[in-house]
């Protein structure tokens, strides 16, 4: 039984959603986002929560925020306006070097795999 099945009926919506995300993104070799170390190579997995295009002085940055129930991470792809397959609710595994970004992990131009 997954973590979601073990959460009591009295759990809040946020607790149930966090448990659902943890169950959906749990994989071998993947570090929970909330425990991801900074400034070292890391492999994380999460569900796309937000997509945005951020203007910068010389180019645009396509940012994807993913969450796994333990935390959130930003995948930043410089020079891209859109990457096919990144849609809200889609699971993605990403690998790169984490850097701090306002209490979140930020991976710049990570290797990624789109999952089911």
C-alpha positions in Angstrom: 0.0 0.0 0.0 1.3 3.4 -0.9 1.7 6.4 1.4 -1.6 7.8 0.2 -3.4 4.7 1.3 -1.9 5.1 4.8 -3.0 8.7 5.3 -5.9 9.0 7.6 -9.3 10.2 6.2 -8.9 13.4 8.4 -5.9 14.6 6.5 -6.1 18.0 4.8 -6.2 18.4 1.1 -2.6 19.6 1.0 -1.4 16.5 3.0 -3.3 14.2 0.6 -1.9 15.9 -2.4 1.7 15.7 -1.0 1.2 12.0 -0.4 -0.1 11.5 -3.9 2.9 13.2 -5.4 5.3 11.2 -3.2 3.7 8.0 -4.4 3.6 9.0 -8.0 7.3 10.1 -8.1 9.0 7.5 -6.0 11.7 5.7 -8.0 15.0 4.0 -7.5 18.0 6.3 -7.7 15.9 9.4 -7.3 16.4 11.8 -4.4 13.3 13.4 -2.9 13.4 17.1 -3.9 13.1 18.2 -0.3 16.4 16.3 0.5 18.3 17.2 -2.7 21.8 18.4 -2.0 23.1 21.6 -3.6 26.1 22.0 -5.9 26.4 18.3 -6.6 24.9 16.1 -9.3 21.4 15.0 -8.4 18.6 13.0 -9.9 15.1 14.1 -9.0 11.6 13.3 -10.2 8.4 15.3 -9.9 5.1 16.3 -11.4 4.9 19.5 -13.5 3.1 22.2 -11.5 3.9 25.3 -13.4 5.4 26.4 -16.7 6.5 29.9 -17.5 8.7 31.8 -20.0 11.0 34.3 -18.2 12.5 37.1 -20.2 16.2 37.9 -19.7 18.4 40.5 -21.2 19.7 38.4 -24.1 17.3 35.5 -24.4 14.2 33.8 -22.8 14.4 31.0 -20.2 11.7 28.3 -20.2 11.1 27.4 -16.6 9.3 24.3 -15.4 8.4 23.9 -11.7 8.0 20.3 -10.5 7.0 19.0 -7.1 7.2 15.6 -5.5 5.4 16.1 -2.2 8.6 16.8 -0.3 9.5 20.1 -2.1 9.6 21.9 -5.4 12.3 22.3 -8.0 12.7 24.6 -11.0 14.1 23.2 -14.3 15.5 26.2 -16.3 16.2 25.8 -20.0 18.0 28.8 -21.4 17.3 29.9 -24.9 14.1 27.9 -25.2 10.6 29.3 -25.7 8.9 25.9 -25.3 9.8 22.2 -25.0 7.2 19.8 -26.2 5.9 17.3 -23.6 6.2 19.6 -20.6 2.5 19.9 -19.6 0.9 20.3 -16.1 0.5 17.0 -14.4 3.2 15.3 -16.5 5.9 13.4 -14.5 9.5 14.1 -15.3 12.8 12.9 -14.1 15.7 15.4 -14.3 19.4 15.2 -13.7 21.8 18.0 -13.1 23.7 20.0 -10.5 21.4 21.7 -8.0 21.8 25.3 -7.1 19.9 27.2 -4.4 16.8 29.2 -5.6 14.7 30.7 -2.8 14.3 27.4 -0.7 13.9 25.4 -3.9 16.3 23.4 -6.0 17.2 24.8 -9.4 18.6 22.8 -12.2 19.9 24.7 -15.2 19.7 22.9 -18.6 19.2 19.5 -17.0 19.0 16.2 -18.7 15.5 15.0 -18.5 13.1 12.1 -19.2 9.4 12.7 -19.6 7.4 9.9 -17.9 3.9 8.6 -18.1 
